[in-house]
Amino acid sequence: MTATYEQLVPILTTLHDAPTDHFRPEATCADLAVDSLTMVEISIHIERHLGVTVEDGELVPGLTLGATAELIDARPAA
């Protein structure tokens, strides 16, 4: 997986209490039972730690973690 994915997983594990083996590139936020408030927190942490702005509405329950990393990679860093 990409370096961005490798940076994304620790952010998710910090914010969401799920077994680490559930964090796979094909897992979705829905699979991980991530609620909407946590998705907002994730977007804030992505901006803070990765320097990329992801709008709240872009992180949707069906988006996979791999696709989230691709979304981040497609954005210019601030």
N, C-alpha and C positions, 0 to 999 in steps of 0.2 A: 504494500500500500504506500501511499505518498507520505512525505514528511508532514504535510498538513494534517492528514488523518492521524498520524502518530502524535501530533500536538493536540488534536481535538479530543481524543479518548481520555486523557487525564482531566481535561476540563469537564467532560461529561461525568466521569467517575467522582469528581469532587462535588458536583452539584446534584447528582442523582444516585441514590443508593440502590444499585443493582449489581448482581454478581459480574465480575469482570469478564467472564467467559461469554456473557450476553452481548458484549460490545464487539460486534463484527461489522465489516463494511456493508453487508447486506441487511443488517438490522435497521428497523425504522424506529422513530421515536415512539410510535404506537406499540411496537413490539416490546419496547423498554418501559412502557407505561409512563412516559414523560408527560406531565401535565402542562397546560399552557403557561402557567407562571414560570415553571422551570425552563420552558423554551425561551421566554423573555430573558431570563437570567443567563442562559447559554449564549444568546446573541450579544449580551453585554460583555460577557467574558471573552467571546471571540474578538470583539472590538478591542478590548483592553489588552489581551494577551497576544493576539495575532495581528492587530492593527488593521483589521478589515471590518467594514460595516456590513452587517446582514440585517435587513429589515425584519421586524417581528413576524410579518405575514409570510415571509419566505421560508421560515422554519415551520413546516407543517407536519402533522403526525405521520404521513406516508412517505416522507423524505428519508432515504436511507442515509446511514452515516457516511458511506462512500460518496454519495451524491452531495452531501453537505460539504465534505472536503473539496469536492470539485467546484461547488459554488464559491467557496472561499478562495480557491486557487484562481478562479476566473475574475476576481476582483482585484483592483490595485490596492496595495497597502497604503495606509494613510501616512 
